[in-house]
């Protein structure tokens, strides 16, 4: 397993982590991801640890806490060998203070996550989204205090716009507070928006990227091909709710190239799609999902080899997206 620094921190993490959105599966929004119970979760986490994937990503909102509970039970007796990231911000109950990044909500959310995960500390605590109703300084001071308390070791954020991230970093620097070291965001061969605003920012600020949904909501698993009827799976069962739209011809063109490369090098379509992401120097980690052992082992085998320049060029060219304004100015 390859290890990289998590952003500019000294923490070494495997380039793959196991996402646990399928653990629990009792939340209406996330139930289509899967319903992995403690027994299966324990087997999956054991396989990960055996293969050097000791990083596990969850969130309080996944199955409204059940994902954290299942992960905590699966890692019982193995906590010291593991790195855990979890998140807070999104709605956890009907009360207006059961969401957001206020001091009130975050302090409660952290204690709840610690209890559900059955641990004394969180290795990486992420803001799941930007809260426009809370002063950024309030959020950052709260997170800084969490690190000083020893209950959180590193902080990061997810799904922020570039200006929201840069403003947060600026306030942390101005007030001498702990900074976000990693950004967790969507990035795939069929979703390269990240490259236009966020990637230059992360490079400049020496932050790392944790990629979520590297297979584009299951569209790059090999189950969608030109002329092929869609088989059962996450998308056909409705599990792509919330996914950004992708033009069908663009998707099929990308899959055509993935299939061509797959036939040439003997790697699967999802393995190639994940390996392509690893060639980006801002990527610290890729969050992979797995419903079963076969999927997990296949995804882990995305590491330990590299695509050739020729194949990278093919993928880069076929998946290229039109720059948004103002990035196209001066390019014509």
Secondary structure, 3 states (H helix, E strand, C coil): CCEEECCCCCCEEECEEEECCCECCCCCCCHHHCCECHHHHHHHHHHHHHCCCCEEECCCCHHHHHHHHHHHHHCCCCHHHCEEEEEECCCCCCCCCCCCCCHHHHHHHHHHHHHHHCCCCEEEEEECCCCCCCCHHHHHHHHHHHHHHCCEEEEEEECCCHHHHHHHHHHHHHHCCCCCCEEEEECECCECHHHCCHHHHHHHHCCEEEEECCCCCCCCCCCCCCCCCCCCCCCCCCCCCCCCCCCHHHHHHHHHHHHHHHHHHCCCHHHHHHHHHHCCCCEEEEEECCCCHHHHHHHHCCCCCCCCHHHHHHHHHHCCCCCCCCCCCCCC
